[in-house]
Amino acid sequence: MNIIGFALCLDNSENDDLERNKVYPIVEPEPNDPESYLRVIDESEEDYLYPVEMFEIVNFPTQVADRILQNLAA
């Protein structure tokens, strides 16, 4: 699984696997994934597709992104 970025959840309406205002890892899309969706690792710890409008893409400095990835691996 290749994490390619991070997304802040802005809307979790009708979805128990996302928490509003939480940052989720974005996983590299699969070949047939629609462009209007992001593949994120949600609270189930699995990657699923969600509409991109539910998120804001966030760009962290390299050191911060590395620390987040280390915490995910722990």
Buried (B, 14 or more C-beta within 10 A) or exposed (E): EEBEBBBBBEEBEEBEBBEEEEBBBBBEBEEEEEEEBBBBBBEEEEBBBBEBEBBEEBEEEEEEBEEBEEEEEE
